[in-house]
Amino acid sequence: MKFRAELEVLKPYNPPWMSREAAVDRGSDTYVKLTANELSFGPLPEAEVAVQEAMPRLNRYPDRHAAALREAVAAANPGCTPANILVGNGSSEVLLNLLQLTERPGEVVFPWPSFTLYAAIASVLGLEAKKVSLSPDHYVDLDAMLSAITPQTRAVVLCNPNNPTGTHLKLDEVRSFAEALPEDVLLVLDEAYYEFVSDPAYAGSHELALGSGNVAAVRTFSKVHGLAGLRVGYGIAPAEITDYFERVRFPFSVNLAAQVAATASMQASEQISKRAAFVMEERERLQRAFEEAGLGYVPSQTNFVLVEVGADVFERGGVLVREGEALGYPGWSRVTVGDTSENNRVISAIS
Ligand SMILES: *Cc1c(COP(=O)(O)O)cnc(C)c1O
């Protein structure tokens, strides 16, 4: 058969230690897995109970509107109503559905290095991917991003904080950028690590989104909520974007277990904040250890740290990390902040 030419670049990425990562997922403890920025703890007990209670109803389709989940997300973000809430099968799907709303042909502008999914989605949708280099200190360069906008630009994706660098933009900077952007360009803020940011000048993008016509903030249950296996993410956007978003979203894209678990987890905000606080403390401990070992690293506002040493060093110490080669940082490693004993292993590996 004749395949679309855009798909040629989309070969699946196979990490070098894929089989070892799979072994850890099956329960082996030869290695600890700090490759994918997952939380090292299981879901909150509230989320587990909600899934168990939902089990006898698995013969039924889930609520196609995910109304309870959207209410819970709206309640956690002052000023939002359920009409402002996007949901999807992971925030990956929320990103896909958002970019499906834009006109084609056209281009999507995003920073680089950043999350590789943006380029993949662009290719799948037949949009051009336009990558804008980070500044020398590994921050998203908003002036360069603005200069990259052309009449062909349909959307800009800002990964904030940025994966794989862990660097963030303050809300004021994002707001000025949004105001400078043409109104017909969609601005997507990918905030997968929102809960781990300690800078008080960061939070509040939902207000920016609500007051705009073209800004959507996207977040996930895969990181601090510890629900990566259930696949559920959400977004906050003006009601008109939600309206169009619902036209392209598959009716039952968020399954029943995911809906009830995510709702319960969102409502347990105190426990979630505690987990985030633990990760932030452990992140500081890892960064101090990197410093003491004389390794360069990028100060992080996420649950991972990009450090200037090869992944093989960690591998020898029984720790699997994401090798920088795959992320645009050859010779570096991206290390997920794990639990106390996992982080101890990281520190032993470099000491
Ligand atoms: C982990 C991550 C996500 C989350 O993806 P899900 O589909 O919600 O699991 C989104 N964006 C970035 C930048 C990430 O690192």
PDBQT file of the ligand as one rigid body, heavy atoms in Angstrom, charges set to zero:
ROOT
HETATM    1  C1  LIG A 401       4.496  13.134  31.027  1.00  0.00    +0.000 C 
HETATM    2  C2  LIG A 401       4.110  14.250  30.125  1.00  0.00    +0.000 A 
HETATM    3  C3  LIG A 401       2.796  14.385  29.697  1.00  0.00    +0.000 A 
HETATM    4  C4  LIG A 401       1.751  13.437  30.196  1.00  0.00    +0.000 C 
HETATM    5  O1  LIG A 401       1.243  12.653  29.203  1.00  0.00    +0.000 OA
HETATM    6  P1  LIG A 401      -0.046  11.777  29.525  1.00  0.00    +0.000 P 
HETATM    7  O2  LIG A 401      -0.568  11.457  28.175  1.00  0.00    +0.000 OA
HETATM    8  O3  LIG A 401      -0.984  12.629  30.310  1.00  0.00    +0.000 OA
HETATM    9  O4  LIG A 401       0.406  10.589  30.286  1.00  0.00    +0.000 OA
HETATM   10  C5  LIG A 401       2.452  15.458  28.900  1.00  0.00    +0.000 A 
HETATM   11  N1  LIG A 401       3.374  16.374  28.547  1.00  0.00    +0.000 NA
HETATM   12  C6  LIG A 401       4.639  16.281  28.957  1.00  0.00    +0.000 A 
HETATM   13  C7  LIG A 401       5.607  17.334  28.589  1.00  0.00    +0.000 C 
HETATM   14  C8  LIG A 401       5.047  15.214  29.743  1.00  0.00    +0.000 A 
HETATM   15  O5  LIG A 401       6.319  15.132  30.124  1.00  0.00    +0.000 OA
ENDROOT
TORSDOF 0
